[in-house]
Amino acid sequence: MKLITALVQPHRLQKVKDELFKANVTKMTMNNVHGCGQQSGYNETYRGLVHEVNLMPKVRIEIAVNENFVKPAIEAIIKGARTGKIGDGKIFITELAEVVRIRTGEKGNKAIG
């Protein structure tokens, strides 16, 4: 069992979701977040004052998957998020020690579904 965490540009979210659905990955959690990497930000002038905007808006997608869905999910995220420019995002894959479905008490692979 793995937890896939992807940080993608907000305007690419629908394409990422479409690609994940094509790969039969339909269970996910999403949050709006802010961060910076190589993109580093930009300067903006508002009412004569210069503001440094260095935390860019991103969408954080978290998907818990069984081993057979890891590669298809990653490929789907890349296909949907890639523009070829700085700021496309990152994917992190971490091992899940245990998963429990609250409603039924199922554990492990069965809890992920």
Long-range contacts (C-beta under 8 A, 24 or more apart in sequence): 1-64, 1-65, 1-66, 1-67, 1-95, 1-96, 1-99, 1-108, 1-109, 1-112, 2-64, 2-65, 2-67, 2-70, 2-93, 2-94, 2-95, 2-96, 3-62, 3-63, 3-64, 3-93, 3-94, 3-95, 3-96, 4-61, 4-62, 4-63, 4-64, 4-65, 4-70, 4-73, 4-74, 4-77, 4-91, 4-92, 4-93, 5-60, 5-61, 5-62, 5-91, 5-92, 5-93, 5-94, 6-60, 6-61, 6-63, 6-77, 6-81, 6-89, 6-90, 6-91, 6-92, 7-33, 7-35, 7-58, 7-59, 7-60, 7-61, 7-89, 7-90, 7-91, 8-58, 8-59, 8-61, 8-77, 8-80, 8-81, 8-88, 8-89, 9-58, 9-59, 9-81, 9-83, 9-87, 9-88, 9-89, 10-57, 10-58, 10-59, 12-80, 12-81, 12-83, 12-88, 12-89, 13-59, 13-61, 15-80, 15-81, 16-61, 16-76, 16-77, 16-80, 16-81, 17-80, 18-80, 19-76, 19-77, 19-79, 19-80, 20-63, 20-73, 20-76, 20-77, 20-80, 22-76, 23-69, 23-72, 23-73, 23-75, 23-76, 24-69, 24-72, 25-63, 25-65, 25-69, 25-72, 25-73, 25-76, 27-63, 27-64, 27-112, 27-113, 28-61, 28-62, 28-63, 29-61, 29-62, 29-63, 30-59, 30-60, 30-61, 30-62, 31-59, 31-60, 31-62, 32-57, 32-58, 32-59, 32-60, 33-57, 33-58, 33-59, 33-60, 34-58, 37-87, 37-90, 38-86, 38-87, 39-86, 39-87, 56-87, 58-89, 64-96, 64-99, 64-112, 65-112, 66-109, 66-112
